[in-house]
Amino acid sequence: MNLKQFRQPGSRVHQVEGSAALDHSEALHAFDSEADPPRPPAPEPAPPKSGLTLRIAPAAILPLALAALAGIIVGAAGLWGFQRLVLGRGGASLRLETPAPGVEVIVAGKSLGRTPLSVALAPGSYPVQLAGEGGRREFVVDLPARTSIVRYVDMPLPAPSVSAVGSLQVQTEPGRLVVFVDGVERGPSPLTVPNLSPGEHHVAVRNEGTMVRRTVTIQPNERTVLVVSPVDRVAPAPVSGAAGGWVSVASPLALVIKEAGKVLGTTDAERLMLPAGEHHLEVSNDALGFQAKRTVRIEAGKSTVLKVDPPTGVLSINAQPWAEVWVDGQRIGETPIGNLARSIGPHEVVLRHPDLGERRETVTISLRQPARLGVDMRKK
């Protein structure tokens, strides 16, 4: 039985085993064929002399035949048989696959479904768009007649959501101790464990055959710093959301934070976890000669901000033959400039001469000695 006998004029889309075919009316120029000449109707059989008589209207024969044929094709031939049928009629087929299924397929401006997808098309060139959570891809596919093309498109995978995860930085005294997080060995300290789900996590540090255990609470979008001292393993000092709180040291300087001579962390961490109670902290920057002491009270389950303002140092600037001076965007005057008070740390200095141009320098002010900057504007 020829399939074209059952094609009805005006049909628009035919779906066979998950594959879509587009006709010419949708600007895809799907293949077509002429209908067979009509056959004379078969003579109606004579009704039986007795019993029930079953009559089927002639208009219902064609839909029933089409449904029966579609069932035969789907059940017996499958996708392979469908492709042979399409290719045998001079058409072409295209199958699109992506790393993650469910990417929308748009051919010539019409959405046909989601990957993995097989579609029967007339020969020609088609613009194809793939739209998924990981992005979009656009390309053109050329389909020669009687050709079956399978194309794997390396679409970027959807980015994992990081809004609900945090990280943990583990420091130990002494260093290079094996750290376990939730029973999984993570490596020697110091180390940072990313992408931890919010909530409690169990940390264990192994030192000379003994295990020191702590419990930390991870917050989303934050890095928690945990300092473990195995020499204090006899003291039951678990740090958890119920027994401790957090302190954030806010300072424009990079500072090391200690308590009783033991390093707790640095200002690179968003906040440090400490047991509830009063703590006497030491903050320092050895390169700048800065050291200070601060007292902070930690409340269970709460965060405390400790602000540390840097002290001032002295800066002297000179230029040959002379120059106008800006420090951190503020005009200071003309050289020579001596004993300029500025906070310790790095500063940007701009020197300008009307004939010799502009020079940019970075100078670091410390408490150890006055900072001096000398520039010869005549040299490039």
Secondary structure as the mmCIF struct_conf table of DSSP 4:
data_model
#
loop_
_struct_conf.conf_type_id
_struct_conf.id
_struct_conf.beg_label_comp_id
_struct_conf.beg_label_asym_id
_struct_conf.beg_label_seq_id
_struct_conf.end_label_comp_id
_struct_conf.end_label_asym_id
_struct_conf.end_label_seq_id
HELX_RH_3T_P HELX_RH_3T_P1 LEU A 3 PHE A 6
HELX_LH_PP_P HELX_LH_PP_P1 ARG A 7 GLN A 8
TURN_TY1_P TURN_TY1_P1 PRO A 9 GLY A 10
STRN STRN1 VAL A 13 VAL A 16
TURN_TY1_P TURN_TY1_P2 GLU A 17 GLY A 18
STRN STRN2 SER A 19 LEU A 22
HELX_RH_3T_P HELX_RH_3T_P2 HIS A 24 GLU A 26
TURN_TY1_P TURN_TY1_P3 ALA A 27 ALA A 27
BEND BEND1 LEU A 28 LEU A 28
HELX_LH_PP_P HELX_LH_PP_P2 GLU A 34 PRO A 48
BEND BEND2 LYS A 49 GLY A 51
HELX_RH_AL_P HELX_RH_AL_P1 PRO A 58 ILE A 72
HELX_RH_PI_P HELX_RH_PI_P1 ILE A 73 ALA A 77
HELX_RH_AL_P HELX_RH_AL_P2 GLY A 78 GLY A 88
TURN_TY1_P TURN_TY1_P4 ARG A 89 GLY A 90
STRN STRN3 ALA A 92 GLU A 97
BEND BEND3 PRO A 99 PRO A 101
STRN STRN4 GLU A 104 VAL A 107
TURN_TY1_P TURN_TY1_P5 ALA A 108 GLY A 109
STRN STRN5 LYS A 110 ARG A 114
BEND BEND4 THR A 115 PRO A 116
STRN STRN6 LEU A 117 LEU A 121
BEND BEND5 PRO A 123 PRO A 123
STRN STRN7 GLY A 124 GLY A 132
TURN_TY1_P TURN_TY1_P6 GLU A 133 GLY A 134
STRN STRN8 GLY A 135 LEU A 143
TURN_TY1_P TURN_TY1_P7 ALA A 145 ARG A 146
STRN STRN9 THR A 147 TYR A 152
HELX_LH_PP_P HELX_LH_PP_P3 MET A 155 SER A 161
TURN_TY1_P TURN_TY1_P8 SER A 163 ALA A 164
STRN STRN10 GLY A 166 THR A 172
BEND BEND6 GLU A 173 ARG A 176
STRN STRN11 VAL A 178 VAL A 181
TURN_TY1_P TURN_TY1_P9 ASP A 182 GLY A 183
STRN STRN12 VAL A 184 PRO A 188
BEND BEND7 SER A 189 PRO A 190
STRN STRN13 LEU A 191 LEU A 196
HELX_LH_PP_P HELX_LH_PP_P4 SER A 197 SER A 197
BEND BEND8 PRO A 198 PRO A 198
STRN STRN14 GLY A 199 ASN A 207
TURN_TY1_P TURN_TY1_P10 GLU A 208 GLY A 209
STRN STRN15 THR A 210 ILE A 218
TURN_TY1_P TURN_TY1_P11 PRO A 220 ASN A 221
STRN STRN16 ARG A 223 VAL A 228
HELX_RH_3T_P HELX_RH_3T_P3 PRO A 230 ASP A 232
TURN_TY1_P TURN_TY1_P12 ARG A 233 VAL A 234
BEND BEND9 ALA A 235 ALA A 235
TURN_TY1_P TURN_TY1_P13 GLY A 241 ALA A 243
STRN STRN17 GLY A 244 ALA A 250
BEND BEND10 PRO A 252 LEU A 253
STRN STRN18 VAL A 256 GLU A 259
TURN_TY1_P TURN_TY1_P14 ALA A 260 GLY A 261
STRN STRN19 LYS A 262 THR A 266
TURN_TY1_P TURN_TY1_P15 THR A 267 ASP A 268
BEND BEND11 ALA A 269 GLU A 270
STRN STRN20 ARG A 271 PRO A 275
BEND BEND12 ALA A 276 ALA A 276
STRN STRN21 GLY A 277 ASN A 285
HELX_RH_3T_P HELX_RH_3T_P4 ASP A 286 LEU A 288
TURN_TY1_P TURN_TY1_P16 GLY A 289 GLY A 289
STRN STRN22 PHE A 290 ILE A 298
TURN_TY1_P TURN_TY1_P17 ALA A 300 GLY A 301
STRN STRN23 SER A 303 LYS A 307
STRN STRN24 THR A 312 GLN A 320
BEND BEND13 PRO A 321 PRO A 321
STRN STRN25 GLU A 324 VAL A 327
TURN_TY1_P TURN_TY1_P18 ASP A 328 GLY A 329
STRN STRN26 GLN A 330 GLU A 334
BEND BEND14 THR A 335 THR A 335
STRN STRN27 ILE A 337 SER A 343
BEND BEND15 ILE A 344 ILE A 344
STRN STRN28 GLY A 345 HIS A 353
TURN_TY1_P TURN_TY1_P19 PRO A 354 LEU A 356
STRN STRN29 GLY A 357 ILE A 365
BEND BEND16 LEU A 367 GLN A 369
STRN STRN30 ALA A 371 ASP A 376
TURN_TY1_P TURN_TY1_P20 MET A 377 ARG A 378
#
